[in-house]
Amino acid sequence: MGLSTNFSFADYTNTFVNVEAKNTLLSTLNVFSDRQTSMSPKVSLDIIDEVAQKVASSVNRYGSEWSAIPKRSASNHLIEAPLYAYQDRITAADVQPYRKPGSNLQMSALSCIARADAVTASALAMHDKYMRTKEKIFADALFRNTVEATYTQQPIISWEDEFGYQQATGTIKTNVSSGDPLRSLDDAVTAAKVRMGGLAGQLDGFILFAGSNVYRGIKYHPDIRQNVQFGVLDRDVLFNKEVLPAFSTFIIENVRVVEVTDQALYGIGPDESFLVPRFSKPLSSEIALPFGYVATATSRNLDLAFADPVDFRIWSVQDKFKNVELFAESSILPVVYRPDFVTKLTNDAA
């Protein structure tokens, strides 16, 4: 990485645009696929209702009526996005006493290569922390319909309160003798489709984020084993095991079942699961999807505060002693316009 000179900053943002992070489940599966941007940290949002209005009605052949095309609009839901800021400082103490792994040459504070290596290592660590933070705020928004925004006018944002839709609930019966997990899943999927109405036209399948007991209860249920025997249950070829090696998964019918064991990050207990629909982006960008996020302006650097919004911005400066200060910012707001499309299914193994 190049370093800044004469107290100017060196912007590394473009370097990290396509950097993947392992085991970031929600980001990799692109659940929040509707990405929007805002030059202001305050975002005006609208309610997404069933879009049956996309179906045109017939008109008088010789009349003057026309069918209007629905467009994204803004209402009085004005939300300020939280800001996440990271900082590190590279000095001689960070590079001088150590030897670079795999090399017999001691790293020198006077070496540009040594400093660049230290900056690169720190920048990658910042990006990894950002990706974990992004995963956490996505999980809170999707599974609990909340966004923590302590230093804004609305410290806890509740999408259920904002948009007036409540998360659906149900049970998944995994009892070996009397349970029928396939029927439980099918009932939940059907109910979710009914709630979607016209939005089901953008549906791209379902994901069940399952706690360990739910996952094992489904996978090893006798009915599921029978489906495996007859080839109904297949491996999920769309699941990138190179990027998501920590997650076990299988797909049955149109539901992708993923075992989630990291309770600290995702907040899913062993006997909990969440059925989440995935939507494909429509050809018209004016039509919003039920789950999305807004990348807003960053604010700690005056020059970069007016640059185009990005998900993750990172830059460095040097002080008069050539020590390198590395900074990163992220201001993203995950939005769940329709909390009722997500169904919390509790394990019933009794």
C-alpha positions in Angstrom: 0.0 0.0 0.0 1.2 3.5 -0.8 1.7 5.9 2.1 0.5 9.5 2.4 3.0 12.4 2.3 3.1 16.0 3.4 0.2 15.5 5.8 -2.2 14.6 3.0 -4.2 11.4 3.2 -3.9 8.2 1.2 -7.3 6.7 0.4 -7.3 2.8 0.2 -11.1 2.4 -0.1 -11.1 1.0 -3.7 -8.7 -1.7 -2.6 -11.3 -3.3 -0.3 -14.4 -3.1 -2.6 -14.3 -6.8 -3.5 -12.4 -8.2 -0.5 -14.3 -11.2 0.8 -14.4 -12.2 4.5 -14.8 -15.8 5.6 -17.9 -16.9 7.5 -20.0 -13.7 7.0 -23.2 -15.6 6.4 -25.7 -12.8 5.7 -23.3 -10.7 3.6 -22.3 -13.7 1.5 -25.8 -14.9 0.9 -26.8 -11.3 0.0 -30.0 -11.3 2.0 -29.9 -7.4 2.1 -29.5 -7.3 -1.7 -31.2 -3.9 -2.2 -28.3 -1.4 -1.7 -29.1 2.3 -1.8 -26.8 5.3 -1.1 -27.3 8.7 0.6 -25.1 11.7 0.6 -26.6 12.6 4.0 -26.4 10.5 7.2 -30.1 11.0 7.6 -32.3 8.8 5.3 -35.9 9.2 4.4 -37.7 5.8 4.1 -41.0 4.7 2.8 -43.3 1.8 3.6 -43.4 -1.1 1.2 -46.8 -2.6 0.7 -48.1 -5.4 -1.5 -47.4 -4.4 -5.1 -50.5 -5.7 -6.8 -50.7 -2.3 -8.3 -48.1 -3.5 -10.8 -50.9 -5.4 -12.5 -52.5 -3.1 -15.0 -56.2 -2.7 -15.4 -57.8 -2.5 -18.8 -58.8 0.9 -20.0 -61.2 2.4 -22.5 -59.7 2.0 -25.9 -60.6 5.5 -27.0 -60.3 7.1 -23.6 -57.5 9.1 -21.9 -56.7 6.8 -19.0 -53.2 5.4 -18.5 -51.7 3.0 -15.9 -49.1 4.6 -13.7 -45.8 3.0 -12.9 -45.1 2.8 -9.1 -41.9 4.6 -8.0 -39.8 4.6 -4.9 -41.0 7.6 -2.7 -40.0 9.1 0.6 -42.3 9.5 3.6 -41.9 10.9 7.0 -39.7 8.1 8.3 -36.5 10.1 8.7 -33.8 7.9 10.2 -30.1 8.8 11.0 -27.6 6.0 10.2 -25.1 5.0 12.9 -21.4 5.6 12.3 -18.7 3.1 13.0 -15.1 4.4 13.2 -11.8 2.5 13.5 -8.3 3.8 14.2 -4.8 2.3 14.4 -1.3 3.8 14.7 1.8 2.3 13.2 5.1 3.4 14.9 8.6 2.1 15.0 7.6 0.0 18.0 5.3 -2.0 15.8 7.9 -3.0 13.2 11.4 -2.5 14.6 11.7 -5.3 17.1 10.2 -8.0 15.0 11.2 -10.2 12.1 8.8 -10.7 9.2 7.3 -14.3 9.2 9.1 -16.5 6.7 12.1 -14.1 6.4 15.5 -13.9 8.0 15.6 -10.1 7.4 14.5 -8.0 10.4 11.8 -5.5 9.6 13.2 -2.0 9.8 11.2 1.2 10.7 13.2 2.9 8.0 12.1 0.5 5.3 9.1 1.6 3.2 8.3 -2.0 2.5 8.2 -2.8 6.2 5.9 0.1 6.9 3.6 -0.8 4.0 3.4 -4.4 5.2 2.4 -3.2 8.7 -0.2 -0.8 7.2 -1.6 -3.6 5.0 -1.9 -5.9 8.0 -3.6 -3.3 10.1 -6.0 -2.4 7.2 -7.0 -6.0 6.7 -7.7 -6.3 10.4 -9.9 -3.2 10.2 -11.8 -4.6 7.3 -12.3 -7.9 9.1 -13.7 -6.0 12.1 -15.9 -4.0 9.8 -17.3 -7.2 8.2 -18.0 -8.8 11.6 -19.7 -5.6 12.7 -21.8 -5.5 9.5 -22.8 -9.1 10.0 -23.9 -8.3 13.6 -26.0 -5.3 12.6 -27.5 -7.2 9.7 -28.5 -10.0 12.1 -30.0 -7.6 14.7 -32.1 -6.0 11.9 -33.2 -9.2 10.3 -33.9 -11.4 13.3 -34.8 -8.8 15.9 -35.9 -5.9 13.8 -33.7 -3.4 15.6 -30.7 -1.2 14.8 -28.5 0.1 17.6 -27.8 3.8 16.9 -26.8 5.1 20.4 -25.4 8.5 19.3 -28.4 9.5 17.2 -31.8 10.9 18.0 -33.2 7.4 18.0 -30.8 5.2 20.0 -32.8 2.0 19.2 -34.5 1.8 15.8 -37.4 -0.6 15.7 -38.6 -1.5 12.2 -41.7 -3.1 13.7 -42.6 0.3 15.3 -41.6 2.3 12.2 -43.5 0.4 9.6 -46.3 -1.2 11.6 -45.6 -4.9 10.7 -44.8 -7.6 13.3 -42.5 -10.5 12.8 -44.4 -13.8 12.3 -44.0 -16.7 14.7 -44.6 -20.4 14.6 -43.3 -23.8 15.6 -41.3 -26.5 13.8 -42.2 -30.0 15.0 -39.1 -32.2 15.0 -40.3 -34.9 17.4 -39.2 -38.3 16.0 -42.4 -40.1 16.6 -45.1 -37.5 15.9 -43.3 -34.5 14.4 -43.4 -33.5 10.8 -40.7 -30.8 10.1 -41.5 -30.8 6.4 -45.1 -29.9 7.0 -44.1 -27.3 9.5 -41.7 -25.7 7.0 -44.3 -25.9 4.2 -47.0 -24.3 6.3 -44.6 -21.4 7.2 -43.5 -20.9 3.6 -47.1 -20.8 2.4 -48.2 -18.3 5.1 -45.2 -16.1 4.2 -46.1 -16.1 0.5 -49.7 -15.1 1.3 -48.4 -12.1 3.3 -46.1 -11.1 0.4 -49.0 -10.8 -2.1 -47.6 -9.3 -5.3 -44.0 -9.1 -3.9 -43.9 -12.9 -4.3 -43.1 -12.2 -7.9 -39.5 -11.2 -6.8 -39.1 -14.3 -4.6 -35.9 -16.2 -5.1 -36.3 -18.9 -2.5 -36.2 -19.3 1.3 -33.4 -19.7 3.9 -33.9 -21.3 7.3 -31.3 -19.9 9.7 -31.5 -22.7 12.3 -30.0 -23.2 15.7 -28.1 -26.5 16.3 -31.1 -28.4 17.8 -33.4 -27.3 15.1 -30.9 -28.1 12.4 -30.1 -31.6 13.7 -33.8 -32.2 14.5 -34.7 -31.6 10.8 -31.7 -33.3 9.2 -31.9 -36.5 11.2 -35.7 -36.8 11.3 -36.8 -40.2 9.8 -38.9 -38.4 7.1 -35.9 -36.4 6.0 -33.7 -39.5 5.9 -36.3 -41.1 3.6 -36.1 -38.1 1.3 -32.4 -38.5 1.2 -32.8 -42.2 0.3 -35.0 -41.3 -2.7 -32.9 -38.4 -3.8 -35.2 -35.5 -2.8 -32.7 -33.9 -0.5 -29.7 -32.5 -2.4 -26.6 -30.6 -1.5 -26.9 -26.9 -1.9 -24.7 -26.1 -4.9 -25.1 -22.4 -4.4 -23.6 -22.4 -1.0 -19.9 -21.3 -1.2 -18.1 -23.6 1.2 -14.8 -21.9 0.5 -16.1 -18.6 1.9 -18.5 -20.1 4.5 -16.6 -23.2 5.8 -18.0 -22.8 9.4 -21.6 -23.4 8.3 -23.3 -26.8 7.6 -26.2 -26.7 5.2 -28.6 -28.7 3.0 -31.5 -27.7 0.8 -34.9 -29.4 0.6 -37.5 -28.4 -1.9 -37.1 -24.6 -2.0 -35.8 -24.0 1.5 -32.1 -23.8 2.2 -31.4 -24.9 5.8 -28.2 -23.5 7.4 -26.9 -24.3 10.9 -26.0 -21.2 12.9 -24.0 -21.8 16.1 -22.5 -18.4 16.8 -25.0 -17.1 19.3 -22.9 -14.0 20.2 -22.9 -12.8 16.6 -26.3 -13.9 15.3 -28.3 -14.3 18.5 -30.0 -17.5 17.4 -30.5 -20.0 20.2 -30.2 -23.8 19.8 -34.0 -24.2 19.6 -34.7 -21.1 17.5 -34.8 -20.7 13.7 -35.8 -17.9 11.3 -37.4 -18.5 7.9 -36.2 -15.7 5.6 -37.2 -15.1 2.0 -34.6 -14.1 -0.5 -35.6 -11.7 -3.3 -34.0 -11.0 -6.6 -33.4 -7.5 -7.7 -36.1 -6.3 -10.1 -35.0 -4.8 -13.5 -36.4 -1.5 -12.3 -34.2 0.0 -9.6 -37.2 2.2 -8.6 -38.9 -0.8 -6.9 -37.5 -1.4 -3.4 -37.0 -4.9 -2.0 -38.3 -5.8 1.5 -34.7 -6.1 2.9 -32.0 -3.7 2.0 -29.4 -1.2 3.4 -28.4 2.3 2.8 -24.7 3.3 2.6 -24.5 6.9 3.8 -21.8 9.6 4.0 -18.9 9.3 6.4 -18.0 12.3 8.6 -14.5 12.2 10.2 -12.5 13.5 7.2 -13.7 16.7 5.7 -12.5 16.0 2.2 -14.0 12.5 2.1 -17.2 13.5 3.8 -18.4 14.8 0.4 -17.2 11.8 -1.6 -19.6 9.2 -3.1 -21.0 7.0 -0.2 -19.3 3.6 0.2 -19.9 0.7 2.5 -16.3 0.9 4.0 -13.9 3.8 3.7 -10.3 3.6 4.8 -7.4 6.0 4.6 -4.1 6.9 6.2 -2.0 10.0 7.2 1.5 10.5 8.4 2.6 12.7 11.2 5.8 14.8 11.3 7.7 11.7 12.6 6.5 9.6 9.7 4.3 7.5 12.0 1.3 6.2 10.1 -2.2 6.7 11.4 -4.9 4.5 9.8 -8.6 5.3 9.9 -11.7 3.6 8.7 -15.4 4.5 8.7 -18.6 2.8 7.9 -22.1 4.3 8.0 -24.7 1.8 6.8 -28.3 1.4 7.8 -29.9 -2.0 7.3 -33.6 -1.7 6.7 -36.3 -4.3 7.1 -39.3 -2.8 5.4 -41.4 -5.9 6.0 -40.7 -7.6 9.4 -43.7 -9.8 8.8 -41.9 -11.6 5.9 -39.5 -13.2 8.5 -40.9 -16.1 10.5 -39.4 -17.1 13.9 -39.9 -20.9 14.2 -39.4 -22.3 17.7 -38.4 -26.0 18.0 -41.1 -28.4 19.3 -39.3 -31.6 20.0 -41.7 -32.9 22.7 
